[in-house]
Amino acid sequence: MGEFFAAVSQHEMISDVVVAEGEFVVHRASWRASHTGTVLGVEATGRTVEFNDVEMWRVENGKIVEHWGGVGEARHLYAQITAGG
């Protein structure tokens, strides 16, 4: 995640959904950003990329005690920053 967010700039959230039920919270966001640093072995292209982020948390006593997910779109991102994009 750190490598990814260090390689993109000018993040813009283009959609956002939060769903909570019981002790679980799910967050889905779609983002648009500029590819400004090396990620997945590809140096900055300056291209605009779009990706999704889905995360899930388990909350206990008002605190996040477990976390799953994050940006899982590496294949989609790679296609956008290489000739396949």
C-alpha positions as CSV (number, residue, x, y, z in Angstrom):
1,M,0.0,0.0,0.0
2,G,2.8,2.4,0.8
3,E,4.5,1.8,-2.5
4,F,1.3,2.3,-4.3
5,F,0.3,5.6,-2.6
6,A,3.8,6.9,-3.0
7,A,3.5,6.4,-6.8
8,V,0.3,8.3,-7.4
9,S,-0.7,11.9,-6.7
10,Q,-3.6,14.2,-7.0
11,H,-6.0,11.6,-5.7
12,E,-9.7,12.2,-6.4
13,M,-12.4,10.0,-4.9
14,I,-15.0,9.6,-7.5
15,S,-17.5,7.4,-5.6
16,D,-17.8,6.2,-2.0
17,V,-20.0,3.7,-0.2
18,V,-20.0,2.7,3.4
19,V,-22.1,-0.1,4.8
20,A,-22.2,-1.1,8.4
21,E,-24.0,-4.1,10.0
22,G,-23.4,-5.3,13.5
23,E,-19.6,-5.3,14.2
24,F,-18.6,-5.0,10.5
25,V,-18.1,-2.0,8.3
26,V,-17.3,-2.2,4.6
27,H,-16.0,0.8,2.6
28,R,-15.8,0.9,-1.2
29,A,-14.2,3.8,-3.0
30,S,-13.3,4.5,-6.6
31,W,-10.3,6.7,-7.2
32,R,-8.7,8.7,-10.0
33,A,-5.0,9.7,-9.7
34,S,-1.9,10.5,-11.7
35,H,0.9,7.9,-12.0
36,T,3.8,10.0,-10.7
37,G,6.2,7.4,-9.2
38,T,7.5,3.8,-9.7
39,V,4.9,1.1,-8.9
40,L,4.8,-2.5,-9.9
41,G,8.2,-2.0,-11.5
42,V,6.9,0.7,-13.8
43,E,8.4,4.2,-13.6
44,A,6.1,7.2,-13.7
45,T,4.1,7.6,-16.9
46,G,2.1,10.7,-15.9
47,R,-1.0,8.8,-17.0
48,T,-4.3,9.2,-15.2
49,V,-5.4,5.9,-13.6
50,E,-8.6,4.7,-12.0
51,F,-8.8,2.0,-9.4
52,N,-11.2,0.6,-6.7
53,D,-10.5,0.1,-3.0
54,V,-12.6,-2.2,-0.9
55,E,-11.9,-2.5,2.8
56,M,-13.6,-4.2,5.7
57,W,-13.2,-3.6,9.4
58,R,-14.4,-5.4,12.5
59,V,-15.2,-2.9,15.3
60,E,-15.2,-3.8,19.0
61,N,-16.0,-1.3,21.7
62,G,-15.7,1.6,19.2
63,K,-12.3,0.6,18.0
64,I,-11.1,-1.2,14.8
65,V,-9.8,-4.6,15.9
66,E,-9.4,-6.3,12.5
67,H,-8.9,-5.0,9.0
68,W,-9.1,-6.8,5.6
69,G,-8.7,-5.4,2.1
70,G,-7.1,-2.4,0.5
71,V,-6.2,-1.6,-3.1
72,G,-6.5,-5.0,-4.8
73,E,-6.5,-3.9,-8.4
74,A,-2.8,-4.5,-9.2
75,R,-3.6,-6.2,-12.6
76,H,-6.0,-3.4,-13.6
77,L,-3.5,-0.7,-12.5
78,Y,-0.6,-2.4,-14.3
79,A,-2.6,-2.5,-17.6
80,Q,-3.3,1.2,-17.3
81,I,0.4,2.2,-16.8
82,T,1.9,-0.1,-19.5
83,A,1.1,-0.4,-23.2
84,G,-1.8,-2.6,-22.2
85,G,-3.6,0.4,-20.7
